């Protein structure tokens, strides 16, 4: 049995509901994101996850975090985060990159390159370099 206009009405309802939740919480998680179990969002607002983002289990997002699309050609895409990744306030993770397991990304860091497992990614004020005691800082940022 077909109901003319039902699909459009449901799409409109879902769009309005999504926008209402976004306005109420300040969080926008696209419906096509693949998110593992145990996602923790500790604070209200400013969180944006674009379509295509993949996150592992037990990730932790702070306020004002953006994870989304960037790049050109073969490098165009969305990030994939491993398990137990901590993203501090104000961090931006963009492009077709992979963030390994057990990674901590510091406050206001802009991550545009892959991070291996057990890394610490933070860009201190004015340096533009990535600090970590696990790998050479010149290969990032």
N, C-alpha and C positions, 0 to 999 in steps of 0.2 A: 504494500500500500504506500502511496506517495502523498506527501503533504507539501504542496507548493509553498515556498518561502520559509519553511521550517529551518533549513540549513542557514539561511541568511539571518534569521531571527536569533538562532543559537549563537552564531558568530558574533553578532552585535552584543548579545547578553554577556558572552565570555570576555569580549573586549572591554566593555564597561566595568565588569567585575574586576578584571586585571588592573585597570586604571585606578579604580577605587582602592584596591589593596596597595598599589604603588603610592598613591597619595597619602593613605593612612599610615603606612610604615616607612616610606622613603626608600623602599627596596624594590628593585626591578630585576626579576629573574625570568629570563625568556623561557617559554615552554619547551624549547628544544634542547635545553641544557641537560647534560647527563651528570647527575650528582649522586655520589655514593652515600652510604648510610652514615649517620652521625654528624651531619653538617651543623656547625655551631656558629650562630651570628650573635655576637655579644652585645652589640649596641645598635641603637636606632639610626637609620638613615644613611643615605648616600651610597648605597651598595648597588652596583650595576653589573650584571652578568649577561653578556651578549649571547646571541644564538650560537650554538656550536661549542660552547665551553664544556670541557669534561673535567670533572673533579673526582678524586678518589674518596676513600672512606675517612671519616673523622677529621675533616678540614675545619679550620677556624678562620672566620672572616671578621675583621674589625670594621668600624665605620669608615665611610668615604673611600671604599675600595672599588676600583673599576677593573674588570677583566673582559677583554674584548678583541675585536678584529683589528688587524693592521697588516701592512705589507703589500707587495706587488708580485704578480706572476706566481711562481711556485711557492714563494714565501708568504703568500696571502693566506690568512686563516686565523683560527682562534687557539688559545693556549689549552694545554692539557696538564692538569695538576695531579700529582701523585697522592699517595695516602699520607695523612697526618701533616699537612702543610699549614703553617701559620702565616697569615697575611696581616701585617700590622696596619694601623690607621693611615689612610691617604695613599697607600701603595697602588700602583698601576701595573698590570701585567697585560701586555699586548703583543699580538702577532702569533704566528704559527710556531710556538715554542713548547718545550716540554720542561716542566718543573718536576724534579724527582721526589722521592719519598723522604719524609722527615726533614723538610726544608723550612727555614724561617726567613721570611721576607720582611725587612725592616720598614719603619715608618717613612712614608713619602718616597719610597724607592720606585724607580721606573725600570721594570724588567722587560728587556726586548730580546734576550738571548737565553738559550737553554741553561738550566741549572741542574747539576748532578745531584744524586742522593746525598743527604746529610749536609747540605750547603747552607750558608747563611748569606743572604743577599741584602746589602744595605749600601746606599750611596750617601756618604756623609756630605754635609753642607759644603758646596763649592768645589768638591774634588772631582765628581763625575766618575769615580772609580768604585768598583765593587769590593767590599771588604769581606774576607773570609779567611779562616785559618785552614781550610781544606784544599784550596787550589789557588793558582796564580791569579791575582786580581786584574792583570792586564788583558785577559782574554774576554772580559765582560764590560758592559756599559760602553 
